[in-house]
């Protein structure tokens, strides 16, 4: 499994080489999901949606207006204070509860732009406001996740096959990689030329970590499962942007083989808290990736420098040094 595979194969990694659509009785095709008591949700959406419903131009226009409103929030002058910005963003997110979403448009997924907007606006506010992204990630977003609820609507198998090959979804995930690089570049510029205090630099670092983690790792994970070389290359680039490139090795060749067993570091133990799980999974995934690569090198009779893992960390270091060369030394942290 070299850094850029010449050909995707289910024998080398857990990659999506072809969709598999389970057979469904005609009466259940497109029927709403069954209720689950484990859902973190105040309400359910689209349970009564007619089977086969598609988004209209008006639905797309409503989502486009919502995204334009979110982007406009980033233009609110700093002199107006944090309260106006915060209230505007929260009000728009609250209104999104009633926006129609039938799963066939990419626009609802673009709402992730809220994170970088909040990060950079918070840093612009200065002082302790630079850390307000933490209030969003651990307070505002979970609350609205509960309030907005669960979309229980399903597409029919025919619509799912059509959407699987729809280029607009592939394009959106590919655009995340240059988007993350732009955010990193702007963050590097702010660190060196924004006149930030050490307090504000700390908030910026945390914010950039959230951007590369919440957006970069999540989308990078999805792209690493794709069959095309371009998508998997972009996926690994996103993982390297978060200094987590070894995840590609462990996740595709370890986790998907050992999931829900004691051998899998990414499977939580029964009764284990998040704070116990987090350090164990970070350490365990790295060690598991090293073992997987060592076994591959031994099996193929290759020397240690053919390991992918150092290459991923070199890419991360090259990105940091590149931004530092372009903007200044404060880009490295």
C-alpha positions as CSV (number, residue, x, y, z in Angstrom):
1,X,0.0,0.0,0.0
2,X,2.3,2.8,-1.2
3,X,1.7,6.4,-0.5
4,X,-0.4,6.8,-3.6
5,X,-1.8,3.5,-4.8
6,X,-1.8,2.9,-8.5
7,X,-5.0,0.9,-8.1
8,X,-7.6,0.7,-5.3
9,X,-8.3,-2.8,-4.1
10,X,-10.4,-4.2,-1.3
11,X,-7.4,-6.5,-0.6
12,X,-5.1,-3.6,0.3
13,X,-7.5,-1.3,2.2
14,X,-11.1,-0.8,3.3
15,X,-12.1,1.4,0.3
16,X,-15.4,2.0,-1.3
17,X,-14.8,0.4,-4.7
18,X,-18.5,0.0,-5.4
19,X,-21.8,0.8,-3.7
20,X,-23.8,-2.0,-2.1
21,X,-27.6,-1.4,-1.8
22,X,-29.4,-3.9,0.4
23,X,-32.6,-5.3,-1.0
24,X,-35.7,-3.8,0.5
25,X,-39.3,-4.9,0.2
26,X,-41.1,-2.6,-2.2
27,X,-43.5,-1.4,0.6
28,X,-40.4,-0.3,2.7
29,X,-38.4,1.3,-0.1
30,X,-37.9,4.9,0.9
31,X,-39.8,4.5,4.2
32,X,-38.8,6.6,7.2
33,X,-36.3,5.3,9.7
34,X,-37.6,3.5,12.8
35,X,-37.4,5.5,16.1
36,X,-34.4,4.9,18.2
37,X,-34.4,5.6,22.0
38,X,-30.7,6.3,21.8
39,X,-31.0,9.3,19.6
40,X,-29.9,12.7,21.0
41,X,-32.9,14.5,19.6
42,X,-35.8,16.6,20.8
43,X,-37.7,16.2,17.6
44,X,-37.8,14.2,14.3
45,X,-38.1,15.5,10.8
46,X,-39.6,14.2,7.6
47,X,-41.4,11.2,9.0
48,X,-44.4,12.1,7.0
49,X,-42.5,13.0,3.8
50,X,-43.9,11.4,0.7
51,X,-41.7,8.7,-0.7
52,X,-39.5,10.0,-3.6
53,X,-39.7,13.7,-2.6
54,X,-36.9,15.7,-4.1
55,X,-35.6,19.2,-3.3
56,X,-37.1,22.0,-5.4
57,X,-35.4,25.2,-6.6
58,X,-37.1,27.0,-3.7
59,X,-35.6,24.6,-1.2
60,X,-32.1,25.2,-2.6
61,X,-32.7,29.0,-2.7
62,X,-33.6,28.9,1.0
63,X,-30.4,27.1,1.9
64,X,-28.4,29.4,-0.3
65,X,-29.9,32.4,1.6
66,X,-29.1,30.7,4.9
67,X,-25.4,30.2,3.9
68,X,-25.2,33.8,2.6
69,X,-26.6,35.0,6.0
70,X,-23.9,33.0,7.8
71,X,-21.2,34.4,5.6
72,X,-22.6,37.9,6.2
73,X,-22.2,37.4,9.9
74,X,-18.5,37.3,9.4
75,X,-18.7,40.8,8.0
76,X,-20.2,42.3,11.2
77,X,-17.7,45.0,12.4
78,X,-15.8,44.1,15.5
79,X,-16.9,47.5,16.9
80,X,-20.5,46.1,17.1
81,X,-19.3,43.6,19.7
82,X,-19.5,39.9,20.1
83,X,-23.1,39.8,21.2
84,X,-24.5,40.9,17.8
85,X,-22.4,38.4,15.9
86,X,-23.2,35.6,18.4
87,X,-27.0,36.4,18.3
88,X,-27.0,36.5,14.5
89,X,-25.3,33.2,14.1
90,X,-27.5,31.4,16.7
91,X,-30.7,32.9,15.3
92,X,-29.8,31.6,11.8
93,X,-28.9,28.2,13.1
94,X,-32.3,28.1,14.9
95,X,-34.1,29.1,11.7
96,X,-32.4,26.3,9.8
97,X,-34.6,23.8,11.8
98,X,-37.4,24.6,9.4
99,X,-35.4,24.6,6.2
100,X,-36.4,21.6,4.0
101,X,-33.7,19.0,3.5
102,X,-34.4,15.9,1.4
103,X,-30.7,14.7,1.3
104,X,-30.2,15.4,-2.4
105,X,-28.5,18.8,-2.2
106,X,-25.0,19.6,-0.9
107,X,-26.0,23.0,0.5
108,X,-26.9,21.9,4.0
109,X,-23.5,20.4,4.4
110,X,-21.9,23.8,3.6
111,X,-23.1,25.1,7.0
112,X,-19.8,23.8,8.4
113,X,-18.4,27.3,7.3
114,X,-19.8,28.4,10.7
115,X,-16.7,27.0,12.4
116,X,-13.9,29.0,10.6
117,X,-16.1,32.1,10.7
118,X,-16.5,31.8,14.5
119,X,-12.8,31.1,15.0
120,X,-11.5,34.1,13.1
121,X,-14.2,36.5,14.3
122,X,-13.5,35.4,17.9
123,X,-9.8,36.1,17.5
124,X,-10.6,39.5,15.9
125,X,-12.7,40.3,19.0
126,X,-9.5,39.8,21.1
127,X,-8.9,38.8,24.7
128,X,-10.7,35.9,26.2
129,X,-13.2,36.1,23.3
130,X,-10.5,34.3,21.3
131,X,-11.6,31.1,23.1
132,X,-15.3,31.4,22.4
133,X,-15.1,28.6,19.8
134,X,-15.0,26.3,22.8
135,X,-18.4,27.6,23.8
136,X,-19.7,26.7,20.4
137,X,-18.1,23.3,20.1
138,X,-19.0,22.1,23.7
139,X,-22.2,24.1,24.3
140,X,-24.0,25.8,21.4
141,X,-23.5,23.0,18.8
142,X,-24.5,20.1,21.1
143,X,-27.6,22.1,22.3
144,X,-28.7,22.8,18.7
145,X,-27.9,19.2,17.7
146,X,-30.4,18.1,20.3
147,X,-32.9,20.9,19.4
148,X,-32.7,20.4,15.6
149,X,-33.2,16.6,16.1
150,X,-33.0,13.8,13.6
151,X,-34.0,13.6,10.0
152,X,-35.7,10.2,9.7
153,X,-36.5,10.5,6.0
154,X,-35.0,8.0,3.5
155,X,-34.4,8.1,-0.2
156,X,-35.5,5.2,-2.4
157,X,-32.9,2.8,-3.6
158,X,-33.2,4.3,-7.1
159,X,-32.5,7.8,-5.7
160,X,-29.6,6.5,-3.6
161,X,-27.9,5.0,-6.7
162,X,-28.3,8.3,-8.5
163,X,-26.9,10.4,-5.6
164,X,-24.0,8.0,-5.2
165,X,-22.6,9.0,-8.6
166,X,-23.6,12.7,-8.3
167,X,-20.5,14.8,-8.8
168,X,-21.7,17.6,-6.6
169,X,-21.1,15.6,-3.5
170,X,-17.7,14.5,-4.6
171,X,-16.8,18.1,-5.5
172,X,-17.8,19.4,-2.1
173,X,-15.5,17.0,-0.2
174,X,-12.6,17.7,-2.6
175,X,-13.0,21.4,-2.0
176,X,-12.5,20.9,1.7
177,X,-8.8,20.3,1.2
178,X,-8.0,23.7,-0.4
179,X,-10.4,25.3,2.0
180,X,-8.4,23.9,5.0
181,X,-5.2,25.1,3.5
182,X,-6.6,28.6,3.0
183,X,-7.7,28.6,6.7
184,X,-4.2,27.5,7.8
185,X,-2.6,30.1,5.6
186,X,-4.9,32.9,7.0
187,X,-4.3,31.6,10.5
188,X,-0.5,31.7,9.9
189,X,-0.8,35.3,8.6
190,X,-2.8,36.3,11.7
191,X,-0.3,34.7,14.1
192,X,2.5,36.7,12.6
193,X,0.9,40.0,11.4
194,X,-2.3,40.2,13.4
195,X,-0.7,41.9,16.4
196,X,-2.1,39.2,18.7
197,X,-1.2,38.8,22.4
198,X,-0.1,35.4,23.7
199,X,-3.6,34.9,25.1
200,X,-5.1,35.5,21.7
201,X,-2.5,33.3,20.0
202,X,-3.6,30.5,22.3
203,X,-7.2,31.0,21.2
204,X,-6.1,31.0,17.6
205,X,-4.1,27.7,18.0
206,X,-7.1,26.0,19.6
207,X,-9.4,27.3,16.9
208,X,-7.1,26.1,14.1
209,X,-7.0,22.7,15.8
210,X,-10.8,22.5,15.8
211,X,-11.0,23.5,12.2
212,X,-8.4,20.9,11.1
213,X,-9.9,18.3,13.4
214,X,-13.6,18.7,13.2
215,X,-13.6,19.5,9.4
216,X,-10.3,18.1,8.2
217,X,-10.2,14.7,9.9
218,X,-13.9,14.0,9.4
219,X,-13.8,14.7,5.6
220,X,-10.3,13.2,5.3
221,X,-11.7,10.0,6.8
222,X,-14.4,9.8,4.2
223,X,-12.1,10.5,1.4
224,X,-9.7,7.8,2.5
225,X,-12.4,5.3,1.9
226,X,-12.9,6.3,-1.7
227,X,-11.6,4.3,-4.7
228,X,-10.1,7.2,-6.7
229,X,-6.5,8.1,-6.1
230,X,-7.3,11.8,-6.1
231,X,-9.8,11.5,-3.4
232,X,-7.6,9.4,-1.2
233,X,-4.7,11.8,-1.8
234,X,-6.8,14.7,-0.7
235,X,-8.0,12.6,2.3
236,X,-4.4,12.0,3.5
237,X,-3.6,15.6,2.9
238,X,-6.4,16.6,5.3
239,X,-5.2,14.1,7.9
240,X,-1.6,15.4,7.5
241,X,-2.9,19.0,8.1
242,X,-4.0,17.8,11.5
243,X,-0.7,15.8,12.1
244,X,-2.8,12.6,12.1
245,X,-1.7,11.0,8.8
246,X,-1.1,7.6,10.5
247,X,-4.9,7.4,10.9
248,X,-5.1,6.3,7.3
249,X,-3.0,3.2,7.9
250,X,-4.7,2.2,11.2
251,X,-8.2,3.0,10.2
252,X,-8.4,1.2,6.9
253,X,-6.2,-1.8,7.8
254,X,-6.8,-2.1,11.5
255,X,-10.0,-0.6,12.8
256,X,-12.2,-1.9,10.0
257,X,-10.8,-5.4,10.6
258,X,-10.8,-5.4,14.4
259,X,-13.8,-3.1,15.2
260,X,-15.8,-3.9,18.3
261,X,-13.0,-6.2,19.6
262,X,-10.4,-5.8,22.3
263,X,-7.7,-5.5,19.5
264,X,-9.2,-2.3,18.2
265,X,-7.9,0.9,20.0
266,X,-10.7,2.9,18.4
267,X,-13.4,0.9,20.1
268,X,-14.4,2.2,23.5
269,X,-14.5,-0.3,26.4
270,X,-17.8,-1.0,28.2
271,X,-18.3,1.8,30.8
272,X,-15.3,3.7,29.7
273,X,-15.6,7.5,29.9
274,X,-14.7,9.9,27.1
275,X,-11.7,11.2,29.1
276,X,-10.4,7.7,29.6
277,X,-11.0,6.8,25.9
278,X,-9.4,9.8,24.4
279,X,-5.7,9.3,25.5
280,X,-6.0,5.6,24.9
281,X,-7.3,5.9,21.3
282,X,-4.7,8.6,20.4
283,X,-1.8,6.4,21.7
284,X,-3.3,3.2,20.6
285,X,-4.0,4.2,17.0
286,X,-0.4,5.4,16.5
287,X,1.0,2.1,18.0
288,X,-1.4,0.0,15.9
289,X,-0.4,1.9,12.7
290,X,3.3,1.2,13.5
291,X,2.6,-2.5,14.0
292,X,0.6,-2.7,10.8
293,X,3.3,-1.0,8.8
294,X,6.1,-3.1,10.4
295,X,4.2,-6.2,9.4
296,X,3.7,-5.0,5.9
297,X,7.4,-4.2,5.5
298,X,8.5,-7.5,6.9
299,X,6.0,-9.3,4.6
300,X,7.4,-7.5,1.6
301,X,11.1,-7.6,2.7
302,X,11.3,-3.8,2.6
303,X,13.6,-1.6,4.8
304,X,12.1,0.7,7.5
305,X,12.3,3.9,5.4
306,X,9.6,2.5,3.1
307,X,7.1,3.0,6.0
308,X,4.3,5.4,5.2
309,X,4.1,6.8,8.7
310,X,7.3,8.9,8.7
311,X,6.2,10.2,5.3
312,X,2.9,11.5,6.7
313,X,4.7,13.3,9.5
314,X,7.2,14.7,7.0
315,X,4.3,16.1,5.0
316,X,2.9,17.7,8.2
317,X,6.3,19.2,9.0
318,X,6.7,20.5,5.4
319,X,3.3,22.2,5.6
320,X,4.2,23.9,8.9
321,X,7.6,25.0,7.6
322,X,6.1,26.2,4.4
323,X,3.6,28.4,6.1
324,X,6.4,29.6,8.4
325,X,8.6,30.5,5.4
326,X,5.7,32.4,3.8
327,X,4.5,34.3,6.9
328,X,6.8,33.9,9.9
329,X,7.9,31.5,12.7
330,X,4.6,31.8,14.7
331,X,2.9,29.8,11.9
332,X,4.6,26.6,13.3
333,X,2.6,26.2,16.6
